[in-house]
Amino acid sequence: MKTRTLWRTLAVAAALAAGGAGASHAQGQFPSQPIRIVVPAPPGGGTDLMARIVGNAMTANAKWIVVVDNKPGGNGIIGIDAVVRAKPDGYTLGMAPSGAMSILPEMAKTLAPFDVLKDLVPVATVAEQPVVLVVPAASHIKSVADLVKAHKAKPLTLGTAGAGSAGHLVGEMFGKIVGTPFLVVPYKGSAPALQDVVGGQTECMFAVPPGALPLIAGGRLRALAVTSSKRLPLLPDVPTMAEAGYKNVVASEWKVLVAPAGTPPAVVSRIATEVQKALAQPDVIARIISDGSLPLSNTPQQTAEFVKAEYARWSQVVKDSGLNKTN
């Protein structure tokens, strides 16, 4: 009897030890399958590019298998909803642009079947892309001060890539600050809007760098200022809006990696560590800068605070502009 009891005790102890080792091994082996980064936009855009830059770096550094899954549509609703509904195990992430995280919720709150602050867990910020205030190269406006003076004398037309775009909302915010709203001209995308600024049909625009930079370099547009907190490396001679006297006009279109709510904190931290490692690499930094963006590296907690603050800020801009009443 004593022998049987001894063997039973040893068997239980061995099983517990094996179970503990197995759990430890499984935790240490994350990920044990490919990680999917959902991009709520078509291939080739800025959000897609950032997902691929980060995914490729994680693959190279940690030997993880990371795949990008493009799910465009609904101004980002379809892709973000796919992340929200995914199993919260760290194997489905989303590369969310600022529009989907801080503008869309207020503009289309009756259409979006999720709450970005409750249904998603911020993992890491990745990059920020300011907009550039541009005018036609032939314009008599040479500076932000010139533009404000001309605008107060007679409201200027402001081209935008569409209602609710980053450039549109920055324009709304700037118009409120100077006390005179712009005459907003919405276009179906950045390219046609920029072409009309080049041609002089529209007087100014807050444009994203990828489309504006070639036109600036080619002498077809004049850059007056950027809305980042510091000058863009690709436009070292162009002042920030703060340097031009408008310290509150600091705004960027940012990208943040998110996971479904309920994803274990240890998994979130593990992924965030790899993202931060990637964003510290010179080749990754150079690739992000070449897109007219700046690396933006934060911990999960810092990312959560950043998203919450940006959500509150841009929701108010949407309300002030009246865009939430037309959607």
N, C-alpha and C positions, 0 to 999 in steps of 0.2 A: 504493500500500500504506500509506504513511504517512497519507494522507488518510482511508482506510477505518478505520485503527486509531484515528485521532483522533475520528472520528464515533462509533465504537463506545464509546470511553472517555467521550465526552460523553453518550451515551445512557444508559450505566450510571449515571453520576453524576446525571443528571436523574431516573432511576427511583428511585435511593436517596433523593434529596431529596424527591421526591413522596411516597415511602413514609413517610419521617420526618414530613413535614408532615401526611400523612393520619392517621398514628397520633396525632400531637399534637392534631390537630383532633378526632379521635374521643374522646380522653381528656378534652379540654376541653369536650366537648358532653354529658358525662354529666349527667343521664340522657337517652337518646335515645328512650325509650319510657316508658309509665306505670310507676310504682312501686306495687307491691301490698303493703299491710300486712295480714297475716293476724292476726285476732283470735280466740283460742281460746275464745270465749264468745259468747252471743247479743247482738244489738243492744240498746242501751239501758243496759247495765251500765257500771261504772266503767272496765273495761279498754277497752271499745268507745269510751267517751267520750274517753279519753286519746288513742287512736289517731286519732280524728277531729279533736281539737284540734290535735295535732301535724301531721297530714296537711294540714289546712286552712291552717295557718300556713306550711308549706313551699310549698304551692301559691301563696299570696299573696306570699311573699317571693322565692322562686326561680323562680316560674312553672312549677313541676313539676306533672305530672299524678299525683296520689296517690289511690289508691282503697283502700277498706277492704273486706276480704273476711272475713266472719264464718264461722268453722268451729267451732261448739261441739260438745261431746260428750267423753265419757271423762275428765271433770274436767280438760280442757285437753290431753289426749294427742293428740287428732285434729288440732287446730290446730297444735300445736308440731311434730308429726311432718311436717305439710305443709311447714313452713319448713325443717326438717332435710333433707327430700328435694328441695327446690327447687334449681335451678341457682345456684351461688354467684357471682352477677354483680351483686348489689346491687339487683336489680329485684323480689326477694321478701324482705320483712322480716316480723318478727313482733312484736306488742306483747304481751309476756309478763308475766303477773302473778306475784307472788312465790310464790304457791302452786304454780304449774307449774314454777318454777325452783328452789325450795328446800325445798318440803314434799312435793310429789307424788313426786319421785325416790326418797325413802326409803319413803314409804307404799306406792307401787305399782311398785317397781323390777322386779318380774317381769312387769308389764303394759306399761310404757313401752318402746317399741322404740328408744330413743335415750339418749344420755348428754349432759345439758345442758351440762356443762363441756367436753366434747370436740366435740360435734356442732353447737354454736352459737357464734357470735362476738358478744359484747356490743358494741353500738354506742353506746348512750347511756341513762342513766337519765332518767326523765321526771317522775315524781311519787311521793310517798309519802303514804299515808293511814293515820294512826294509828287505833287503836280507842279507844272511850270507855267507861270503866267506869261503868255506870248501875245504879240501883236504883229501885224504885217511888217515886213522889213521896210516897206516904204512909208510907214506911219510916222507922223510927226512926234509921236509919243516915244520918249527915250528912257523913261524911268517910271517907277511906281508913282512917284509924286506927280509926274506929268499926267499919268493915267487918271489919278484921282481928281486932279484939277479939271481935266477935260470931262470926266464923268459927272462931276457936280454941275458943270455948266450945261451939259446935255447928256442924259443917260446913254451909256454905250451899250451896244449889242454884245452879248456874251454867248459864244458858241459852246455847246455841250455835247457830249457823246450820248446823251439821252437823259430823260428825267430820272433823278436819283443817283446819277453817276457821281463819282468823287469830285470831278471838276465842277459839276453843277452845284453840289452842296457847298463846296468851298466858295464858289461865286456868290451863293446866297448869303453865306456867313460874312464874306468881305463886304458885300453891299450893305448889310445891316450895320457893320462896324463904321463904315464911312458915311452912313446916313442916307444913301441913295441906292435903291435897288437897280440891278442891271436889267436890261431887256433881254431875257433869256430866249435863246433860239436853240431848241433841241434838235439833234440830228440822230440818224440811225447808225450810231457808231462814231468812233473818233476820227477815222480817215476822212469822211466827207466833211466833218466839222472843220478839221484842220485845213482842208483844201479851200474852203470858203474864207477862212482867216487869211490864208496866203493870198487869195484873190482880192481881199478887201471888202467882200460882201458882208463879213462879220468882223467886228472891230477888235475883239480880244477873246481869249480863251484860257482857262486853267486846264492844261493838257497833260496827259501822262507821258513820261519821257520816251518810251519806245517809238511812238509815232512822231513826237515833236523833235527829237534830237537830230535826225537826218535833215529835217527842214531848217533847223537852226544852223547846223554845220554847213548847209548848202547856201546860206544867205537869203533864204526865203521867208524866214520868221526871225523876229527879234525877241530874245528872252529877257524879261524884266526882273524876274525873281523866282525863287523856288520856295515851296512851303515846308521844307524840312527844317529841323532844328539847327542843322549845319549845312554848309554848301555841298553840292554834289561834286564828287571827284570828276565827273564827265563835264561839268560846267563850273570850273573853278573861279571864273570871273563874274559869275552871276550871283548877286547877293541873295540872302534869305529874305523872306517877308519881314522878319524881325529886324534885320539890318536896315531894311527900308523904312522902318518906323512902325511896323504893325506886328508887335510881339505876340498878339493873340492869334494870328493867322499862321498857326503851325499845324499842319495836317498832312497825313499820308494815307495812302491805300495800303493796308498791311495784310500779311498772310499769317495765319496761325494754325498750328496742327492741333486737331481736336480728336477726342474719343467719345464713345457713348457713355452717358452717365452710368455709374456703377462699375466702371473699369477699376480693378484693384489699384490702390495708390502705388504699390510696389512696382507694378507693371508700367504705370504712367511715369514713374521716376526713372525706370530703366530706359524707356524710350527717350525721355527728355534728355538723359545723359548723353545718348548717342547723337541727338540733334545738336546739342551744345558743342559736342566734340567736332561735329561736321562744320558748324558755323565759325569755328576757330581756325579752320584750315585755310591757308593762303589761296589755294586754288579755288576753293568754294567761295571765299570772299570776292575774289577777282571775277568769278562767273556772275555773282549776284550784282556786283557793281556795273558790269558790262551791260546789264539790262536796265540801268538807270535806277537801281534800287540800292538800299543799304542793308547790311545784315542787322537783324534785331534779335538778340539772344536773351531769353529770360527763363527762369525756373518755372515749374508749373504754378506755384503760388503767385509769382510775379505776373505770369501770363493771365491768370484768373483776374487779378486786380486790374490789369491793363484792359482786358476785354470789358469788364464791368464799367470802368470809367469811360471807355470809348462808346459803349452802348448808350450810356446816359447822355453823353455829349451829342452824339449824332442823332439820337432820337429827338432831342430838343430842336436841333436844326431842322429836321424833317417837319416837326410840328410848326415851327416858326414860318417855314416856307409854304405850309398848307398842302404839301404833297400827300400827307396821310388822309386828306379829305377827298382826294380824287382817285383813290385806289381801293 
